[in-house]
């Protein structure tokens, strides 16, 4: 077999068998096949190449060529935090209109200034809901004193602190163990993640909140990306778009049936009174509008179907 001229690695934290891992694996296979021995892309799921901050650092330093990132880079691209703005979006259609368009372009340009190439199509994670093992979260008052694992990033910590909760972080692949050990009372994730990590085994309550949306961004070290011939870059771009769109549909389907499946698996399900939460977020919104700046906020407002109330 011909030794590839270029052999790159792609790191991600998602578990084997999840919709994201399956589509990333198929993307890597398609790219390697179409490159006909010139380029090989190998995907390493489940944090096998390190924890997320380590993979991001390695990708930036050129020790890792590709990385599928969650919401970890708002210090590099401040506009990226706006996709997680609580209750800004009601539908994934509105989210992707923003991220496939001008807001996404601003995020990608901010990342480019740090030597990072970001692919255009954001991958789906979905709207977050709350799971807890102490009490259901029915209204804003129930957040007080809650120790909650967040996905990282300043906007998530600020949101929970504003509501009187105590945010903290543990790597994705250690979350089940941390919740089982009682290091946190609960956590924030989409329904598909709760299922794939079997968090129903260590959490009793599911409070449907849809408090923010999150996704994954496929990133590449810009120097490694630019070292590839144009023909290979075209193959990667085309397949990255194809499989991101397929993954979006996969995850949308899983999330749509997630609540009923988690209830079947024994979780107690309720709905959060979102209005009671929003009533406490006035200063929070003012802070993040100021941090984002008028241009990024204008791009958000163009598609944010939840900002109006």
N, C-alpha and C positions, 0 to 999 in steps of 0.2 A: 504494500500500500504506500502511496506517495506521502512523504512527510509534508505537512502543510507549511506553506511559506509563512503564514501568520497563525498563531494558536493563542486565542484569548480566553479568559475566564470571566464568568458572570456570577456574582454572588447575590444571594437573596436570603431572607429569613423565613420564607413561607414553608409550611410543612409539606412533605411529600403527599401527593394525592389531592391537595387543595386545587381549586380551579386555577389559581395563579401559577402554582408550580407546574401544573400540567401544561398550560399554554406556554410558559417560558421554555419548558423542555422541548415542546413541539417546535417552537420558534428556533431554538438552537439547532435542532436536527435539520430543519428546513434550510437554514442559512448554510450550515456545513455541507449539506447535499448540493445545493445550488452553486456553491463556490467551487465545486469540482476539484477538491484537493488543494486549493490555494489558501483557504481559510477554514479554520475549525473553531467553533465556539462551544465551550463546555460550561454547563450551568451547575452551580453548587447550591442546593437549597438548605434550609434548616440551620442557617448560620454556620455552615461547615467551614467557611473561610474567615470566621470571626463574628463578633457582635456587631450590631449595626454601626455604632460610631467608629469601630475599627475598620469595617469595610469601606465606609465613606472616606476615612483618612487614607486608607491604602489606595483607593481609586484616585483621590486627588494627587497622591504622591507618585502615581504611575506603577505601583506594585500590583494593582488590580485594574483590569481594563474596563469592565462593565459592572454596574451595581444597580439593583432595583431598590430604590430608596422610598421609605415612607416619609413622614413629616419631620425630617431631621435637619433641614438645611435652611431654616428661616433666618439664621444669622448670615448666610451667604446670599440668599435671595429673599429679602423682607416681604416682597409681594406674595410669596408662596404661602405665608401664614393666612392670607385672606380667604383661601378656600376652606379653612377650618373655622372661620368666624361663626360663632354659635347662631343658629337659626337663620343664617343668611340665605340658605337655599332650601327649597321644599322638594325639589325633584332632581334626579340625576341628569335629566335633559338640560336643565338650567346650568348645572355644574359644568357639564362638558361643553356647552355653548361658550362659557367663559374660558375654560382651560384650553379648548381647541382653538380659541380665538385670541383676542388682543391681550387679555390678562395672562394667558399662558405664554404668549410671546414676550411679555415683559419679564416673567419669571425666567424664561430661557435666556434672555439677554443678560439678566443679572447673574445667572450661573456661568455664562460664557466668560464674564469678566474674571472668574476665578479658575479658569482653565477646565471647565466642565461642559461637555456637550450633552444637552438634554433632548431626548426624542420628543416629537410633537404630541403624540397621543398618550395621555395619562391613563394608567391602568386603574381599574375599579377596586376599591375596598368597600365603600358604601357609607350609609348613614349610621352613626354610632348610637348605641343604646347603652343603658347602664345595667350591670349585674352586681348584686350584693349578696352577702351571706349573713347580714345582721338585721336589715329591715328593708322593706320596699321604699323606693324613692317616689313619693306621690306628688310632692310640691317642693318649693324652694327651701322651706324650713328643714326638710329631711336631709339636706346636704351637710348640716352643721356637724363638725367633728368627724365626718366620714373620711377614713383613710382610703384613698383611691389611687390605683395605678393608672397613669395616663400614658398616651403614646409618645410623650416627649414633646419638646418645643415650648416656647414661652407662652403662646396664646392658650394652650391647654391648661398650663399651670395657673395662669392668671384667671381664667374662667372659674376653675374650681375654688381657688382662694377667695375670689369675689363672693362666692356662695357659702363660704365658711368651711369648706372641706380642706383636707390635707393631701395635696397631690404628691405623688412619688413615682419613681420609674424603676422598672426591672426589665431586662431584655425580654423580647417576645418569646423566645424559646424557654424562658424560665418562669413565665407567668403562671402556668398551672400550678407549679410547685410552690410559688410564693403565695398564691391564694389559698392553697391547701394548708400551708403552714400558718396562715393568719397574719402574714406580713401586711396585707391590705384587707379592707372590708369589701372592696369591690373594684370594678374596672370599667373602662369605656371602650367598646369595640362594636363593629357591625355584627349582625346575626350570623353571617357565614363564618366569621372568625370564632365566635362563641361555640359554634358547632365543630369546626375543624380542630380546635384546641381542647374540645370536650370540657369546657368550663362549667357545663351543667353538672359535672361531677363534684365541683367544689364551690358552687354558688347556688343559692336557693331562689333568689328573686331576679326576675327580669323586668325592668321598668322601661317601657317603650318611650323613648324621648326624642329620637332623631335630632339630637342637639347639634351635631355638626357632621359634615361629610369628610371623608379622607380617601386618598388614593395612593398609588405608587407611581414614581417617575423613573423611567429607565434612563440611567446616566452613563456616560462614558468619559474616560480621561481624554481630554481634547487632543493631546499630542498623540496618544495611541490611535484615536479615531482618525486623525488626519494622516497618519502613516499608512492607512489602508488605501489601496487603489480605488479610484472612483467607481469601478465596476462592482467591487465588493461592498463599498458603502451603500450603493444603490440596492443591493440584495438585502443588506441588513435593514435599511430604512423601510423597504417594502414589507418585509416580514414582521418587523417591529410594529408597523401600523396594522397589518392584517391580524396578528395574534392579540394585540391590545384590544381591538374591536370585538374579537371573539370572546376574549376574557371578560370584557365588560358585560356582555350578554349572559355569560355563564354565571357571573357573580350576582347579577340582577335577579336571576331566577332563583338562586339559592337564598338570597336575602328575602325575596318575596314570600317564600314559604317557611322562613326561619322561625318566626314566632310560634306558629302552630306546632312545628316539630319540637321546639324546646319545651313547650308546654306538655307535649306528649312524653317527653323524656323526664318530666317531673318538676320543671321549674314553675314557680308561681308568677303569673304575668299580670302586670297592671300598666296603666298609662300615666306618664308624668303630666302634670298641669304646667304646660310650657309657659302659659301667660304669667304664672307666678314667678317663674325664673326670669323671664324677659323684663319684668318690672324692676328687677334688681340690677340690671346690666347697663344702666345709663352711663355711668362713669367708665365702665369697661369699654363700651363702644366708642366713647370719646377718646380714650387712650389709644385704641388701635387705629382709629381713623387718623389721629395725629401721627402715629408711628408709620402708617402706610404712606401718607402723603396724598395730596389731592389727585395726582394722576392715577395712582393705583386704585384709590377709592372710587374714582369715576369709572374705571374699567370694571370694578366689582359691581357697582350699581347698575351697570348696563344689563347684567344678567341675573343678579341676585333677587330671585322672586320671593324671598322671605324677609327682606329688609324692611318692607313696608308695614310689617306687623303680622 
